[in-house]
Amino acid sequence: MPAPTQLFFPLIRNCELSRIYGTACYCHHKHLCCSSPYVPQSRLRYTPHPAYATFCRPKENWWQYTQGRRYASTPQKFYLTPPQVNSILKANEYSFKVPEFDGKNVSSILGFDSNQLPANAPIEDRRSAATCLQTRGMLLGVFDGHAGCACSQAVSERLFYYIAVSLLPHETLLEIENAVESGRALLPILQWHKHPNDYFSKEASKLYFNSLRTYWQELIDLNTGESTDIDVKEALINAFKRLDNDISLEAQVGDPNSFLNYLVLRVAFSGATACVAHVDGVDLHVANTGDSRAMLGVQEEDGSWSAVTLSNDHNAQNERELERLKLEHPKSEAKSVVKQDRLLGLLMPFRAFGDVKFKWSIDLQKRVIESGPDQLNDNEYTKFIPPNYHTPPYLTAEPEVTYHRLRPQDKFLVLATDGLWETMHRQDVVRIVGEYLTGMHHQQPIAVGGYKVTLGQMHGLLTERRTKMSSVFEDQNAATHLIRHAVGNNEFGTVDHERLSKMLSLPEELARMYRDDITIIVVQFNSHVVGAYQNQE
């Protein structure tokens, strides 16, 4: 592999290849048609069609499993111990503290905490965080996959490079291209902040690099260097759209390497939503495609917390999205383009990467499948054409970009996949994170929400609070703390260990019935630096 390719796409350790590609190769069995028929339809991002929903079943006989447990003569309860619960919750947590001065400017970010809790096996969510080295700012994002993890994995590896290249000035792009042409080493454009489990695909790195290079060559040709101003919003939109276009093109062209050929097809036929934040000083841009969310935590003068939404869900609950879809297709399709709150009656998000089954023409789909590997040609899901499929594309990866100028009262940003928002209200999310970060939750009166509470129950709640205080904080990671509440909260808004233990003990074929994968990034802002920016104006 040429040196420039290595610099742009970090390699994973050889000892991890078997584990990683063992997991990656399993993903193609987790198409949306493989969703368990026992999972409530409302909890699926994609509704299995009767034509292929019967082709896959859970690994074990779910009915016998539940019936056996139900009629056991001596029912036994198996609860995880607190250390076991903590081990599960903290397995994927990651924290990074940002240096106050990075050699270019003072950072408005103190640091970030991230974590993931799987429900699917393997997990379909991904996350990414990186510092822009050739420009300013930091990128953070969460990616929610469906029909497997192939697309979310590819987008989590590649999107930040496309954004970083889109933000580079003309002179820097020329320097990079000249270095590649002459075989000289390149300065990296991103510094990644990754958990050891957040891997890169070694086999695809050369392909990904070549597609990225083609993109920056086109940017060089389009930009004569006369304009030096970079529009961040435009750069984000262009990066999202170009990556999705490359995912589609790579699948159409194919690859002589059988592994890569199958990989690019799995990436294209699966899908992923994305919610990405770019923070540069007090300038915060959020680019969102799909139904993950960005939520700003604001501390009011009286110390209370309020939530400011910085993204819009692209689904049937968004009237503007419904209107957009109907305007993009003939009036004859007004009743079929969205059915049962899903795109063509199948897909929940109205914007996503990949998902070429909702973008390609029927002829193109058939041609790619027929010329593809046997695994693809024999798969009923890939051969299935959505109903009422007349005027594609029905799906886009173009993001909706929101700008917010940070203020001293803006304390943190929560980026999370819909697995969190399905279980918690945005105000509760912000309150729990805010109280965690400030340590104020021990001083607040206990709220029982109108429930009749016995003296014994109140004593239990106070005892639980005292236990938490004695250990200062059970969690050293704000994202972990939020996941603990999302999974274990009881009707009083406090974590119930028994409930938490039960939820974490569910076998993988049952876990998806109760919740989705949860991925969270909590970004903490430096109020003093943000305030200093304001004072300079």
Secondary structure, 3 states (H helix, E strand, C coil): CCHHHHHHCCCCCHHHHHHHHHHHHHHHHCCHHHCCCCCCHHHCCECCCCCCHHHCCCCCCHHHHHHHHHCCCCCCCCCCCHHHHHHHHCCCCEEEECCCECCCCECCEEEEEEEEECCCCCCCEEEEEEEECCCCCEEEEEEEEECCCHHHHHHHHHHHHHHHHHHCCHHHHHHHHHHHHHCCCCCCCEEECCCCCCCCCCCCHHHHHHHHHHHHHHHHHHCCCCCCCCCHHHHHHHHHHHHHHHHHHHHHHCCCCHHHHHHHHHHHHCEEEEEEEEEECCEEEEEEECCCEEEEEEECCCCCEEEEECCCCCCCCCHHHHHHHHHCCCHHHCCCCEECCEECCCECCCECEECHHHCCCHHHHHHHHHHCCHHHHCCHHHHCCCCCCCCCCCCECCCEEEEEECCCCEEEEEEECHHHHCCCCHHHHHHHHHHHHHCCCCCCCCCCCCCCCCHHHHHHHHHHHHHHHHCCCCCCCHHHHHHHHHHHECCCCCECHHHHHHHHHCCHHHHHHHCCCEEEEEEEECHHHHHHHHHHC
